[in-house]
Amino acid sequence: MTAPDPRLTALLVCPVTRSRLVFDPEREVLVAVGSGLAWPVVDGIPQLLPHSRPEAAEGISQAHP
């Protein structure tokens, strides 16, 4: 597992909700705070394109802003 550089994730936002992203090391995804949309991280590179198909993270609120 290769986590994204924290300096990079500090600059990124969810492309759908524009909320902050937090890395979930167990699932190797970036999760949007509040909405729970999950974006995969492959070899340390966040996959934030529409075809990456975000999915709701377990245990996180599903409400969209």
Wavefront OBJ file of the C-alpha trace (Angstrom):
o trace
v 0.000 0.000 0.000
v 1.275 3.425 -0.924
v -0.437 6.332 0.760
v -0.687 9.645 -1.083
v 1.692 12.389 -0.005
v 0.030 14.349 2.836
v 1.136 17.607 1.187
v -0.908 16.610 -1.859
v -4.015 15.508 0.029
v -4.013 18.808 1.928
v -4.650 20.535 -1.420
v -7.256 18.132 -2.823
v -11.029 18.304 -2.486
v -13.766 15.913 -3.564
v -14.660 16.688 -7.196
v -18.361 16.121 -6.443
v -18.927 17.822 -3.071
v -15.837 20.068 -2.864
v -15.269 18.868 0.705
v -11.970 17.888 2.316
v -10.599 14.390 1.613
v -9.191 12.068 4.286
v -7.104 8.962 3.509
v -8.495 5.621 4.769
v -5.457 3.288 4.840
v -7.509 0.119 5.400
v -9.512 0.601 2.192
v -6.825 2.590 0.319
v -9.265 5.355 -0.607
v -9.685 9.074 -0.036
v -13.016 9.739 1.669
v -14.913 13.006 1.363
v -15.764 14.426 4.778
v -19.526 14.655 5.271
v -20.669 12.790 2.154
v -18.590 9.637 2.525
v -17.800 9.447 -1.193
v -14.723 7.256 -1.615
v -12.076 7.755 -4.288
v -9.447 5.046 -4.921
v -5.727 5.612 -4.495
v -3.523 3.558 -6.845
v 0.232 3.489 -6.230
v -0.086 6.663 -4.144
v -1.998 8.518 -6.876
v -5.587 9.634 -6.102
v -8.045 8.644 -8.843
v -10.455 11.603 -8.890
v -11.833 11.287 -12.420
v -15.547 10.577 -12.985
v -14.895 7.067 -14.316
v -13.319 6.221 -10.928
v -16.927 5.899 -9.745
v -17.004 7.179 -6.169
v -18.806 4.972 -3.707
v -20.116 5.692 -0.231
v -17.730 4.787 2.552
v -19.122 2.560 5.286
v -20.070 4.235 8.524
v -19.941 7.806 7.191
v -22.925 10.086 6.684
v -24.474 9.820 3.217
v -25.879 13.375 3.197
v -24.737 15.598 0.337
v -24.318 19.356 0.891
l 1 2 3 4 5 6 7 8 9 10 11 12 13 14 15 16 17 18 19 20 21 22 23 24 25 26 27 28 29 30 31 32 33 34 35 36 37 38 39 40 41 42 43 44 45 46 47 48 49 50 51 52 53 54 55 56 57 58 59 60 61 62 63 64 65
